[in-house]
Amino acid sequence: MNAQYLKNVIEAGLLAAGRSLSLAELAQLFEEAAPPTGEELRAAIDTLSAEYAGRALELKETASGIRIQVRREFATEVARLWPERPQRYSRALLETLALIAYRQPITRAEIEAVRGVAVNPNITKTLLERNWIRVVGHRDLPGRPELLGTTREFLDYFGLRSLEELPPLAELQSLGELDPQLSLPVDGTTPRLSEASAAATTESSIEASIDAGDDADEDTGESPALNAGAHGLVARGADDQS
């Protein structure tokens, strides 16, 4: 199959979809008689990603697949296309989300023990409604408390392929008091597409989100102070862009 044609179809499919596409979904863009192999798709994606270097767009690999998005550094400028400003989340909500991400599976009582305050039901409700967390089981204790964990949508929102791409919690200055039980592997392997920048992007996203939410309402998990943000596939951080 012609390499240029392969790249063009992948690029067109990603732009038309406006979301992450898996390799299997990308393969479906081609004729059933002669679909590209996984290796051919990966090579075309890597080449396309290299061609996007220095441009306002980038290819990003998340838990759901590959997507084309506006680079984070241009989010402020792109945001001017939409006069309304997006919702921002409170520090309490983001601390709760960070605890679930780093110490999952975790119960609500365990979150409260670390944070030193009760978890408002509206916070877990918001996280469940956003589909960033889910109930993954129950602790074998009286009352069978729910165990909470993160979802694929959480990984996609923060531009991660897996939980192993979460930055070391010690690097999140705003959450320096937390002591995660999750040990993140460091295998020294060469990063694949977007993996090298994912941790840095996620670290700044979560840290900026927590710092930005200091004036938020503890009861609702939402902040009255809003930041500018862009709709669509813009590299996401603190702001809700859906």
Secondary structure, DSSP 4 states (H G I P E B T S, - for coil): --HHHHHHHHHHHHHHH-S-B-HHHHHTTS-TTSPPPHHHHHHHHHHHHHHTTTSSEEEEEETTEEEEEE-GGGHHHHHTT--S---EE-HHHHHHHHHHHHH-SB-HHHHHHHHSSPPPHHHHHHHHHTTSEEEEEE-SSTT-PEEEEE-HHHHHHTT-SSGGGSPPGGG-GGGTT----PPPP---PPP-TTHHHHHHHHHHHHHHHHHHTTTS-TTTSEESS-----SSSB--SSS---
